[in-house]
């Protein structure tokens, strides 16, 4: 493998490793600066891909020219090396696409944690607002559940009883909108009253 092919390999391999490492570290730590780093890795990877593609073509041409007149195995080897690098180079695109969309889904996720601290069961509930309607199964005493929401429009997020529609709804978030992430904890206390605590908002 000549120098151009080796450089094309590293320019194909490095963005893939950096991107996956950055995404994995972000999932583990939730450090916001890693989102900026991830964008830089994507842009840097695009540039590296173009350079790698050029080097791949030049390296394959040089290797094929150097192998002319050699043994049959020597003539085949440059083609296999170039093909392997080309596959690695192309593999960057679907991986970047999947990671990017998973990151967007996580950033725009609104998480609602429901905790039943009362001694009685918390009947079936409905979370509604922002263009979505999510039914939550009844929670036994001491149970906790998490609901992930992705809003479509502006509005309030309310929690209402599915078993007793006439019961007034509780506003758990005064404003939600498409693309907004955040997290709320709603606890049903021992006296049956609801306590809403906003944990974080991106």
N, C-alpha and C positions, 0 to 999 in steps of 0.2 A: 504494500500500500504506500503510495507516494505521499509527499507532504500535503498536497492539495486535498487528497481524499481524507487524510487524517484530520485536517482542519475542518473539512466539511462534516466529518463525524462529530467532532466536539461541538461545532456550532449547532448541530441538530440535537445532540444529547443534553447539553447544558441547560437550554431553556426548559426542556421537559422536566429535568430534575429540580431546577429552581422553582418552576411553577407549582409542581406537586408538593414540594417542601414548604413553600410559602402558604399554600392552601391548607395543608395539614397543620402547620403551626398556628394559623389563624383559627382553625376549628378548635384547637386545644386551648388557646389563650384568649381569643377574642380581642386581641390588641388591634386598635383601629389603624395604626400606622402600617400594619401589614396589608391593608386594603390598597393603600397608596403604592406599596412595594409591588403588590400583585399587578396593578395596572402598568407599572414600569417594566415588569417582567414580560407582560404581554406585548408591549410596544417594542421592547428590546428583542423579544423572540421573533417578531415579524421581520425586523431588520436582519437578524441573524439567519432567518430562513432564506431570505433573498440572497444573501452572500453565500450561504451554504449551497444553494442550488447552482449558483454560478461556478463555485469551486468544484462542485460535484461533476459538472459537465467538463470543466477543464481537466480535472484530475483523471476522469475516465478516459478522455481523449489522449492524455499524456501516457497513461498506463497502457492503453491499447497500442499506441505507437511504439512504446518501449518493448512491448511483448512480441511485436512482429518479427518473425524469423526464429523465435524461441520455441521451446517445447510446447506441445498442445496444452498441457496443464497450465503453463505459464500464461498462455493466451486466454484461457477461460477465467483465471483467477480475478483479473481486473473487473470483469463483468459482474461476477458474484459480489465483490466488495462494493462496487457502485450500487448494485441493486439493494444490498442490505442497508446502505446509508440512505438511499432514496426512500425505502420503507420507513426507516426511523424518522426521516424528515417529514414524511406525510403523516406519520402517527401523531405528530405534534398538533395537527389541526383538530381532529376529533377530541383529543384530550383537552385542549384549550377551550373548545366549544362547551364540553360537558362541565368542566370546572367553572367556567364563567357563569353559566346558567344556574349551577348549584349555589354559587356565591350570591347571585342576585336574589334567588329564592330565599336564602337565609337572611340577607339584609332586609328584605321587604316583609319578612314573617312577623306577625303580631301574635305573641304567645299569651294565652290566658291560662293561669293556673287556678283551679278551683279546689278548695279545701273544705271539707265538712268536719268541723270541730264539734258539732252538736252530737247529742246522744241518739238522735233519731236520724232516719234516712233522709237524704236531700232528694226530693222527687225530680223527675226528668226536667231538664232545663233547655232553654233556647237562647243562644247568643245571636243577636241580630243587629245589623248596621253596616254601613259602608258597602252596600250591595251584596252582602252575604247573609246567610241564615244557617246556623249550625245547631243541630240537636245534640244535647249531651245526655248520656244515660244517667239514671239515678245513682247517687253516691251513698254508699252505706256509711255509718258512723266512722269517723277517723280516716276516711279515704281521701285521696288526692288524685286529680287527673289534670292532664294538660291538653289544651286545644290550640292548634296552630291555624291562624287565619291569614288570608291574603285578600285585602279589600279591593273593591272595584271602583267605588265612588266615594264622595264625601258624606259625612254624617256622624251621628252619635253611635256608640256601641252600647247596646242595652242587654241586660240579662233578665229574662222573664221565666215564669213557671209554665211548663208545657201542660202540667196536670191541672193547673188553675189559671186559665187564660184571663180571668177577670182581675187577678192580682196585679197591682201596679208594677210596671217594669222598673228595674234599677239601672240608672245610667252608670256604667263602669268606666267609660271614657267619653269626655265631652266632644272630642273631635277625632275622627279617623279619616284616612283617605288612601287612595291607590298609591302603592309604593312606600307607605309608611310602616316602619318596623317598630316594635316595642314589646313590653311585657307588663302584664298586670297580675296581681295575686288577689283573688276574691275569696275571702274566708267567711263561712257561715259559722258564727260563734255559738256558744252553748245556749244563749238566749234566743237564737233564731235570727238575730240581726246580721246584716252583711257588712263586712269591712273590706274596703277596696284599697289596695296599696300598689302604687305604680313603682315597679322595680327599676326599670331602665327604659330608655327610648333612644333609638339611633337617630 
